[in-house]
Amino acid sequence: MTAHNERDVIDTPDQLAQAPATGRRQFLRTALGLAVGAALGRSVLGEAYAAEAVGPAEKPQLTLGFIKLTDMAPLAIAYEKGFFQDEGLFVTLQAQANWKVLQDGVISGALDGAHMLAGQPLAARIGFGTQANLITPFSMDLNGNAITVSNSVWAAMLPALPKMPDGKPVHPISAEYLKPVVADYKKEGKSFKMGMVFPVSTHNYYLRYWLAAGGLNPGLYDPAHGDISGQKGADVLLSVTPPPQMPATLQAGTIDGYCVGEPWNEQAIMRGIGVPVIADLEIWKNNPEKVFGIREDFAQKYPNTTIRLVKALIRAGHWLDENNNANRPEAVKILARPQYVGADANVIAKSMTGTFEFDKGDVRPVPDFNVFFRDHATYPYYSDAIWFLTQMRRWGQIPEEKPDDWYINTAKSVYQPGIYQKAALALITEGKFKPSQFPDFATETGFKPVTNTFIDKVSYDAHKPNAYLAQFAIGLQGKGGAA
């Protein structure tokens, strides 16, 4: 007997008492759904009732990939706290060597889904790198990265920086103060090199944004002419280094700085080899970070499984942020385990528990360094996707001009708030969340308000991507190309 049929035949208390456990649970969830719907109003009743009827997972055995970064936390917490199991999902989490291996695993089907760079599903959709139809039904977090420079670079920057009364540098620190250091390298015939984790990573785009805002050209991609180095015309040469290898690569002198997620900036402080100069939330306040990525055909073939995955991840994100981050110390201990991040718990705790050490002893409160649920962090906004696409265009990964509608339609083909909404409504129906904890689905458009919360105060309107690009002096816009 299916869950649907069990629900249909349970009409009386006697029938409820005699029904199988699965039938009783289904009946109680349905009754709760009706009660919640009545409380919320008739228009939501239909949605809540429909969301409650999410069927069993079509594919309960799943393998999900991640990179050893603290922002994989929703996956670890959903596993450790039993949120996956609550959804009838039996998940294996597998650390991956780098972002390309991870993406290839999702595309090939070796992985059912993964903790992904926000740019990966978008780049795959437009065919930059490997072409594949990947989608994003869940945003994993906001913020979480920083830019670190070597000790020698920091020593050269420090004298010119504005200081507070206690002698510590004023934040945010502009790349204007890096500019003379880069010029000195050039005079000596040396290249200034920095690492980022992947060509379509948030780290690449935030690092480029910071450099360009300070008057340094981070270079262009020119795929039309076979140049995918991203270094054409660059003042600073950016290249790929996997996150866990960043500190060692800096220590070896191969690079002079990097942009990466935690705990690999704080590792530089712990090892005494570098200094984080700026957190990414100082470049763009509450910037979107990682996403949960799956294949489009996976979501089509296994719709209930997909919704249940998102339900578990929403619960994990909420657990990480609830009660003013009260659960973060426990999360730190979990993430420190070798199967997850595998870094020293004290290093992970620096950013995860609301502080960040910029220089030895310069520990500052940064309560939003990692945000996993607050400010609708888990909702997959079209406007976030469009911003990443504008950066792909700005730096030449999209080699030709595109109309505004192209950006919007591409975003809508990848980011899937409809799936997220079904998961959220189901959680509301089950009594696990309140409607106020999510965007107002009756009015939500997927576009955040116009913002200028960037380090250079440039205004971003996702409805007008070309007008946004036209504001920048460095980078491509209009019909311009890298050649």
Backbone torsions as a table, in degrees:
resi	resn	phi	psi	omega
1	MET	NA	129.4	-179.4
2	THR	-78.2	163.6	178.4
3	ALA	-59.4	-36.7	-179.1
4	HIS	-63.2	-44.4	-178.8
5	ASN	-68.8	-38.0	177.5
6	GLU	-58.8	-41.7	-179.2
7	ARG	-63.8	-40.4	-176.8
8	ASP	-64.9	-33.3	-173.0
9	VAL	-92.9	-6.4	179.3
10	ILE	-88.8	103.8	-176.8
11	ASP	-121.1	-17.4	-174.6
12	THR	-131.2	163.5	176.5
13	PRO	-58.7	-38.1	179.5
14	ASP	-63.1	-44.2	178.8
15	GLN	-63.1	-37.5	179.0
16	LEU	-62.5	-44.4	-178.6
17	ALA	-63.7	-33.4	-176.5
18	GLN	-88.0	-11.3	-174.4
19	ALA	-73.0	153.6	173.0
20	PRO	-58.5	159.1	-176.7
21	ALA	-58.0	-39.7	-179.3
22	THR	-64.3	-36.7	178.8
23	GLY	-68.1	-39.8	178.5
24	ARG	-63.1	-43.7	179.7
25	ARG	-61.5	-41.7	-178.9
26	GLN	-64.4	-41.4	-179.8
27	PHE	-62.6	-45.5	-178.4
28	LEU	-65.0	-38.7	178.5
29	ARG	-65.1	-38.5	179.4
30	THR	-65.5	-44.3	178.7
31	ALA	-60.4	-42.0	178.2
32	LEU	-62.6	-40.1	178.9
33	GLY	-60.7	-42.2	179.0
34	LEU	-64.8	-40.6	179.7
35	ALA	-65.7	-44.0	178.8
36	VAL	-63.1	-42.1	179.6
37	GLY	-61.5	-41.3	179.1
38	ALA	-63.4	-37.4	-179.7
39	ALA	-70.2	-33.7	-174.3
40	LEU	-86.5	-19.3	-178.4
41	GLY	113.9	157.8	-171.4
42	ARG	-61.7	-38.7	-175.8
43	SER	-64.4	-33.5	-179.7
44	VAL	-84.7	-22.1	-178.7
45	LEU	-55.2	-47.0	-179.2
46	GLY	-62.1	-42.8	-179.9
47	GLU	-65.9	-45.1	-178.0
48	ALA	-63.8	-42.2	-179.4
49	TYR	-64.8	-42.5	179.2
50	ALA	-65.1	-40.7	-179.1
51	ALA	-65.6	-36.4	-179.6
52	GLU	-61.5	-26.5	-174.7
53	ALA	-84.7	19.4	175.7
54	VAL	-55.6	124.5	-175.8
55	GLY	-78.7	178.7	178.8
56	PRO	-61.6	153.9	178.0
57	ALA	-63.1	126.1	178.9
58	GLU	-71.7	-26.7	-179.8
59	LYS	-133.0	86.3	-174.7
60	PRO	-74.6	-25.8	179.8
61	GLN	-90.3	116.8	-173.8
62	LEU	-132.8	146.8	172.6
63	THR	-119.8	121.6	-177.0
64	LEU	-118.4	139.9	-177.0
65	GLY	-102.4	159.4	176.6
66	PHE	-158.2	162.7	171.8
67	ILE	-106.5	149.0	-174.4
68	LYS	-74.2	80.3	177.5
69	LEU	-136.0	153.1	-177.5
70	THR	-64.2	-24.0	-178.6
71	ASP	-80.4	7.2	167.3
72	MET	-81.9	1.4	-173.1
73	ALA	-48.7	-42.1	-179.8
74	PRO	-56.1	-35.4	178.0
75	LEU	-67.4	-47.1	-179.4
76	ALA	-62.3	-42.4	-178.1
77	ILE	-70.0	-40.9	177.9
78	ALA	-60.1	-32.9	178.1
79	TYR	-75.9	-53.0	-172.2
80	GLU	-68.9	-31.3	-178.2
81	LYS	-92.2	3.5	175.4
82	GLY	78.2	13.9	-179.2
83	PHE	-68.1	-36.6	174.8
84	PHE	-62.7	-46.4	-178.4
85	GLN	-63.2	-36.1	177.3
86	ASP	-58.3	-27.2	179.6
87	GLU	-93.9	9.2	-179.0
88	GLY	74.1	24.8	-178.3
89	LEU	-110.7	133.2	179.8
90	PHE	-114.4	99.7	-165.8
91	VAL	-105.1	137.9	167.6
92	THR	-109.6	127.5	177.6
93	LEU	-100.7	131.0	-176.9
94	GLN	-127.2	120.4	173.4
95	ALA	-68.3	141.8	-178.8
96	GLN	-114.4	152.9	-173.9
97	ALA	-67.6	-38.2	-179.9
98	ASN	-160.5	176.9	-174.4
99	TRP	-69.0	-32.3	178.8
100	LYS	-68.3	-45.3	177.8
101	VAL	-58.8	-42.6	179.5
102	LEU	-61.7	-49.4	-179.1
103	GLN	-63.0	-42.5	178.5
104	ASP	-60.8	-35.3	179.0
105	GLY	-65.5	-40.0	177.7
106	VAL	-67.9	-44.1	-178.2
107	ILE	-63.5	-41.1	-177.4
108	SER	-76.1	-19.6	-176.1
109	GLY	96.1	-2.9	175.4
110	ALA	-63.8	-30.0	172.7
111	LEU	-115.7	139.3	178.6
112	ASP	-81.8	-19.0	178.9
113	GLY	-178.2	174.1	-176.4
114	ALA	-165.0	155.6	163.2
115	HIS	-64.1	115.6	-172.1
116	MET	-129.5	156.1	167.0
117	LEU	-65.1	138.8	-177.5
118	ALA	-57.9	-31.7	-178.5
119	GLY	-76.8	-15.7	-174.4
120	GLN	-66.0	-52.2	178.3
121	PRO	-61.4	-35.3	179.6
122	LEU	-67.8	-46.7	179.8
123	ALA	-63.5	-39.4	178.9
124	ALA	-63.6	-39.3	-178.2
125	ARG	-64.0	-39.1	-177.3
126	ILE	-92.3	-0.7	174.5
127	GLY	82.4	21.0	172.5
128	PHE	-85.5	108.0	-168.9
129	GLY	90.3	-131.6	179.4
130	THR	-83.8	129.6	178.9
131	GLN	-84.4	129.1	177.6
132	ALA	-163.7	152.4	179.1
133	ASN	-93.7	88.1	175.6
134	LEU	-101.8	152.0	178.4
135	ILE	-131.6	165.1	-179.3
136	THR	-128.9	106.4	176.5
137	PRO	-97.4	1.0	-172.0
138	PHE	-156.0	129.5	174.2
139	SER	-95.1	130.2	-169.9
140	MET	-83.7	-27.2	-176.2
141	ASP	-175.6	170.2	171.2
142	LEU	-116.1	148.7	175.9
143	ASN	63.1	-158.1	173.3
144	GLY	110.2	-4.1	-178.6
145	ASN	-116.0	168.4	173.7
146	ALA	-152.1	167.6	176.6
147	ILE	-114.7	127.0	-177.4
148	THR	-117.6	142.3	174.1
149	VAL	-121.9	161.4	179.4
150	SER	-67.0	162.4	179.1
151	ASN	-57.9	-40.3	-177.7
152	SER	-68.2	-38.3	177.1
153	VAL	-66.4	-43.5	178.5
154	TRP	-60.4	-42.8	179.2
155	ALA	-60.9	-33.6	179.1
156	ALA	-75.5	-32.3	-179.7
157	MET	-77.9	-37.2	-166.5
158	LEU	-56.3	-44.6	-175.6
159	PRO	-58.3	-32.5	-175.7
160	ALA	-86.0	-10.9	-174.7
161	LEU	-72.4	137.9	171.6
162	PRO	-59.4	142.3	-176.3
163	LYS	-118.7	150.6	171.9
164	MET	-82.3	170.3	179.7
165	PRO	-55.4	-29.5	179.8
166	ASP	-83.2	2.7	177.4
167	GLY	90.4	-6.3	179.4
168	LYS	-82.8	150.4	-177.4
169	PRO	-64.1	146.1	173.1
170	VAL	-75.1	135.7	176.8
171	HIS	-110.5	152.9	-0.1
172	PRO	-75.8	153.7	179.7
173	ILE	-95.0	120.7	-179.4
174	SER	-77.9	150.0	173.8
175	ALA	-67.9	-7.4	173.2
176	GLU	-56.2	-31.8	-178.2
177	TYR	-81.1	-12.5	172.8
178	LEU	-87.3	-23.9	-173.4
179	LYS	-55.6	-46.8	178.4
180	PRO	-66.3	-28.4	177.0
181	VAL	-67.3	-44.2	177.6
182	VAL	-62.2	-39.9	178.8
183	ALA	-63.1	-38.9	177.8
184	ASP	-65.0	-39.5	175.9
185	TYR	-58.7	-44.9	-178.0
186	LYS	-62.3	-41.8	178.2
187	LYS	-60.4	-33.6	-179.8
188	GLU	-85.2	2.1	179.2
189	GLY	76.4	21.9	-179.3
190	LYS	-109.6	149.5	173.9
191	SER	-90.5	140.5	174.4
192	PHE	-93.1	121.1	-171.7
193	LYS	-119.8	138.5	176.6
194	MET	-134.3	150.3	-179.0
195	GLY	-103.3	146.8	168.6
196	MET	-140.7	169.4	-164.0
197	VAL	-90.2	-18.0	-177.0
198	PHE	-173.2	148.5	-177.0
199	PRO	-59.1	-29.8	179.4
200	VAL	-110.0	28.7	179.0
201	SER	-84.3	153.8	171.6
202	THR	-57.3	-35.7	-179.0
203	HIS	-60.3	-41.4	177.2
204	ASN	-61.7	-46.0	-175.6
205	TYR	-73.3	-39.5	178.4
206	TYR	-70.2	-38.1	175.9
207	LEU	-62.9	-45.8	177.7
208	ARG	-62.0	-41.6	-179.7
209	TYR	-61.1	-47.1	-179.0
210	TRP	-61.7	-46.7	179.8
211	LEU	-60.9	-47.7	-177.0
212	ALA	-66.3	-36.9	178.0
213	ALA	-63.3	-23.9	177.8
214	GLY	-96.7	7.5	176.2
215	GLY	89.8	12.1	178.2
216	LEU	-105.4	131.7	179.9
217	ASN	-85.8	118.5	180.0
218	PRO	-85.3	1.6	175.9
219	GLY	94.2	164.8	-177.1
220	LEU	-121.5	151.1	167.8
221	TYR	-88.4	148.4	179.2
222	ASP	-139.4	64.7	-175.2
223	PRO	-61.9	-26.0	179.1
224	ALA	-62.9	-23.9	178.6
225	HIS	-114.3	21.2	174.4
226	GLY	77.4	12.0	-178.9
227	ASP	-103.2	104.5	179.8
228	ILE	-113.9	21.6	178.9
229	SER	-76.5	-26.8	-177.2
230	GLY	73.8	20.4	-173.9
231	GLN	-117.0	10.2	-177.0
232	LYS	-67.1	120.1	179.7
233	GLY	72.1	20.6	-171.4
234	ALA	-82.0	139.2	166.0
235	ASP	-81.9	-32.5	179.5
236	VAL	-124.2	127.4	-177.3
237	LEU	-90.9	117.3	179.7
238	LEU	-101.3	139.0	179.3
239	SER	-145.1	166.7	-173.9
240	VAL	-88.4	132.6	171.0
241	THR	-138.1	128.5	178.0
242	PRO	-59.4	143.8	-173.8
243	PRO	-48.5	-52.1	-176.0
244	PRO	-65.0	-16.7	-178.2
245	GLN	-92.5	-3.6	-176.4
246	MET	-57.7	-52.8	-177.4
247	PRO	-59.4	-42.9	-179.4
248	ALA	-65.1	-37.4	179.4
249	THR	-67.8	-37.5	175.4
250	LEU	-66.2	-44.8	-179.1
251	GLN	-62.2	-33.5	180.0
252	ALA	-75.2	-11.4	-179.5
253	GLY	83.6	8.0	179.0
254	THR	-69.2	-33.4	176.2
255	ILE	-128.8	159.6	-178.7
256	ASP	-103.3	-4.9	178.9
257	GLY	179.2	175.1	-179.3
258	TYR	-161.9	163.7	170.6
259	CYS	-120.6	125.5	-176.4
260	VAL	-156.9	166.2	174.3
261	GLY	-84.7	175.4	-179.9
262	GLU	-80.3	150.5	15.4
263	PRO	-99.8	23.5	-166.6
264	TRP	-83.9	-10.7	168.7
265	ASN	-81.0	-45.6	179.0
266	GLU	-66.7	-23.8	174.6
267	GLN	-62.4	-35.2	179.4
268	ALA	-63.5	-39.7	176.2
269	ILE	-64.8	-47.0	-177.6
270	MET	-60.2	-39.4	-179.2
271	ARG	-82.3	-11.4	-179.1
272	GLY	71.8	31.9	-175.0
273	ILE	-114.6	-8.3	-176.9
274	GLY	-168.0	173.4	-176.1
275	VAL	-135.0	122.9	172.0
276	PRO	-68.0	127.0	-176.5
277	VAL	-99.9	-24.8	-178.4
278	ILE	-157.9	139.0	172.4
279	ALA	-89.1	151.2	-174.7
280	ASP	-66.6	-24.3	176.6
281	LEU	-69.6	-13.7	172.0
282	GLU	-84.0	-17.9	175.0
283	ILE	-84.9	-42.3	175.4
284	TRP	-149.1	111.3	-176.2
285	LYS	-61.6	130.5	179.4
286	ASN	54.3	48.8	177.8
287	ASN	-73.4	147.1	176.7
288	PRO	-70.0	145.3	-176.1
289	GLU	-122.9	-115.5	-174.5
290	LYS	-77.3	164.1	175.2
291	VAL	-132.4	166.0	169.5
292	PHE	-98.1	119.7	-175.2
293	GLY	-112.2	139.2	175.8
294	ILE	-140.3	166.7	174.7
295	ARG	-76.3	146.4	178.3
296	GLU	-61.8	-40.0	-178.6
297	ASP	-70.2	-25.1	174.0
298	PHE	-63.7	-48.0	-179.8
299	ALA	-62.6	-35.4	179.7
300	GLN	-71.5	-39.1	-177.8
301	LYS	-78.2	-33.8	-175.5
302	TYR	-126.2	64.1	-175.0
303	PRO	-63.5	-39.5	179.6
304	ASN	-67.1	-41.1	177.9
305	THR	-59.0	-43.0	-178.5
306	THR	-63.5	-46.2	179.2
307	ILE	-62.9	-40.5	-179.4
308	ARG	-67.5	-36.0	173.9
309	LEU	-59.2	-47.1	-178.9
310	VAL	-65.0	-38.9	176.4
311	LYS	-57.4	-47.0	-179.4
312	ALA	-63.7	-40.2	-179.2
313	LEU	-70.1	-36.3	174.9
314	ILE	-60.3	-45.7	179.4
315	ARG	-61.5	-38.4	179.5
316	ALA	-66.5	-44.3	178.1
317	GLY	-59.9	-42.8	179.0
318	HIS	-63.8	-44.0	179.3
319	TRP	-57.9	-39.1	-178.6
320	LEU	-67.7	-28.6	-176.0
321	ASP	-104.9	-15.4	-169.2
322	GLU	-65.1	153.8	179.4
323	ASN	52.9	48.1	177.8
324	ASN	54.0	50.0	175.4
325	ASN	66.1	27.3	-176.9
326	ALA	-61.6	-25.4	-177.7
327	ASN	-89.1	-2.7	-175.0
328	ARG	-61.0	-41.0	177.8
329	PRO	-56.5	-40.1	176.6
330	GLU	-66.9	-39.5	178.2
331	ALA	-61.7	-38.9	178.9
332	VAL	-59.3	-45.1	179.4
333	LYS	-62.0	-39.0	178.5
334	ILE	-66.2	-47.8	-177.3
335	LEU	-64.9	-29.6	-179.2
336	ALA	-68.7	-15.8	-179.9
337	ARG	-62.0	146.2	-174.6
338	PRO	-60.7	-26.9	-179.2
339	GLN	-76.7	-12.1	178.6
340	TYR	-107.6	-103.6	179.8
341	VAL	-85.8	-39.3	175.5
342	GLY	69.9	28.7	176.3
343	ALA	-111.3	167.1	179.9
344	ASP	-58.0	131.3	-176.8
345	ALA	-59.4	-35.5	180.0
346	ASN	-65.3	-33.0	178.6
347	VAL	-72.6	-44.8	178.3
348	ILE	-60.8	-39.7	-175.7
349	ALA	-64.6	-26.9	-175.8
350	LYS	-55.6	-44.5	-179.2
351	SER	-94.3	-35.1	-173.7
352	MET	-71.2	-21.9	-176.9
353	THR	-106.4	17.5	168.2
354	GLY	100.2	10.4	174.0
355	THR	-129.4	168.3	175.8
356	PHE	-150.4	132.9	179.2
357	GLU	-95.9	110.6	-178.0
358	PHE	-84.0	-40.6	175.5
359	ASP	-136.5	166.5	-178.0
360	LYS	-55.2	114.1	-179.8
361	GLY	87.3	-10.2	179.1
362	ASP	-93.6	75.8	-178.5
363	VAL	-96.8	123.7	-176.3
364	ARG	-123.2	147.6	175.5
365	PRO	-70.5	125.3	175.3
366	VAL	-136.4	75.3	-172.9
367	PRO	-61.6	-22.9	-178.9
368	ASP	-105.0	22.7	178.5
369	PHE	-57.3	-42.7	171.8
370	ASN	-120.7	122.9	175.6
371	VAL	-122.8	123.8	-176.3
372	PHE	-111.6	-14.6	-179.9
373	PHE	-145.1	-40.0	-178.8
374	ARG	-53.5	157.7	176.2
375	ASP	57.2	32.9	179.4
376	HIS	54.4	40.9	-176.5
377	ALA	-60.8	-27.1	-174.7
378	THR	-87.5	-8.9	-177.0
379	TYR	-79.8	130.4	-178.1
380	PRO	-83.2	90.6	-176.3
381	TYR	-77.4	133.5	174.1
382	TYR	-57.5	-37.9	-176.6
383	SER	-63.2	-31.5	175.0
384	ASP	-65.3	-45.7	179.7
385	ALA	-61.0	-41.5	-178.7
386	ILE	-64.2	-38.2	178.9
387	TRP	-60.7	-44.2	179.1
388	PHE	-63.4	-38.9	176.8
389	LEU	-64.2	-36.5	177.2
390	THR	-64.5	-34.3	178.9
391	GLN	-71.9	-34.3	174.5
392	MET	-62.1	-39.1	176.8
393	ARG	-71.2	-43.4	-177.7
394	ARG	-56.9	-38.1	-175.0
395	TRP	-103.5	11.0	169.0
396	GLY	91.9	-1.0	176.8
397	GLN	-66.6	-30.8	165.4
398	ILE	-100.3	105.0	-166.6
399	PRO	-77.1	-15.3	-177.3
400	GLU	-128.9	160.3	-179.5
401	GLU	-62.5	140.5	176.6
402	LYS	-125.4	144.9	176.5
403	PRO	-70.0	160.2	-179.8
404	ASP	-54.7	-40.6	-178.4
405	ASP	-61.1	-31.4	179.4
406	TRP	-62.7	-44.9	179.1
407	TYR	-60.9	-45.6	-176.7
408	ILE	-66.9	-44.3	-178.8
409	ASN	-68.3	-36.9	176.9
410	THR	-64.2	-43.9	177.5
411	ALA	-58.0	-44.0	-177.6
412	LYS	-70.3	-21.9	177.8
413	SER	-78.3	-19.2	-175.8
414	VAL	-107.7	-51.4	-179.6
415	TYR	-80.3	131.6	-170.2
416	GLN	-124.6	74.3	178.1
417	PRO	-64.5	-21.0	178.1
418	GLY	-62.5	-40.6	177.1
419	ILE	-66.0	-44.5	178.6
420	TYR	-57.1	-43.6	-178.2
421	GLN	-61.1	-42.6	178.6
422	LYS	-60.5	-41.7	179.1
423	ALA	-65.6	-44.2	-178.8
424	ALA	-64.0	-44.0	179.9
425	LEU	-63.7	-36.4	177.1
426	ALA	-63.5	-41.6	179.0
427	LEU	-66.0	-36.2	176.3
428	ILE	-65.4	-45.4	-180.0
429	THR	-60.3	-36.4	-179.6
430	GLU	-78.0	-4.6	179.0
431	GLY	81.7	10.2	-178.9
432	LYS	-83.6	-22.3	-178.9
433	PHE	-140.4	161.5	173.7
434	LYS	-103.1	151.2	177.5
435	PRO	-54.3	-33.4	-177.9
436	SER	-66.3	-13.5	-179.9
437	GLN	-83.4	-5.2	-179.4
438	PHE	-123.5	166.4	171.3
439	PRO	-57.5	156.1	176.7
440	ASP	-75.4	100.5	-173.3
441	PHE	-64.0	-21.2	179.5
442	ALA	-71.0	-25.3	-175.9
443	THR	-122.2	-11.5	-175.1
444	GLU	-64.6	130.7	-179.5
445	THR	-103.2	-13.1	-174.6
446	GLY	89.4	2.2	179.5
447	PHE	-116.2	121.4	174.2
448	LYS	-71.5	159.0	177.5
449	PRO	-61.7	158.3	174.5
450	VAL	-55.5	137.3	-176.7
451	THR	-136.3	150.9	172.2
452	ASN	-129.5	32.2	-176.4
453	THR	-84.3	39.9	177.0
454	PHE	-102.1	162.6	-178.3
455	ILE	-62.5	-28.4	179.9
456	ASP	-99.0	3.7	176.6
457	LYS	63.9	17.0	174.9
458	VAL	-68.6	140.3	-176.2
459	SER	-89.8	132.7	-179.2
460	TYR	-114.8	118.8	173.7
461	ASP	-118.0	110.0	-174.8
462	ALA	-64.3	-20.0	177.5
463	HIS	-74.8	-14.1	-175.8
464	LYS	-131.5	65.1	-175.0
465	PRO	-61.1	-36.9	-179.8
466	ASN	-69.9	-38.0	175.6
467	ALA	-64.8	-35.4	176.0
468	TYR	-61.9	-49.3	-179.1
469	LEU	-62.0	-31.8	-176.9
470	ALA	-66.3	-11.8	-178.2
471	GLN	-81.1	-12.1	-172.4
472	PHE	-97.1	136.3	177.2
473	ALA	-80.2	-27.6	-179.4
474	ILE	-111.5	129.1	-179.4
475	GLY	113.4	171.4	-176.1
476	LEU	-84.2	152.6	174.0
477	GLN	-159.0	164.8	178.9
478	GLY	57.3	-137.5	-177.2
479	LYS	-88.5	2.3	-175.8
480	GLY	-61.7	149.9	175.8
481	GLY	-131.2	173.9	-177.2
482	ALA	-74.1	-22.2	-174.6
483	ALA	-70.4	NA	NA
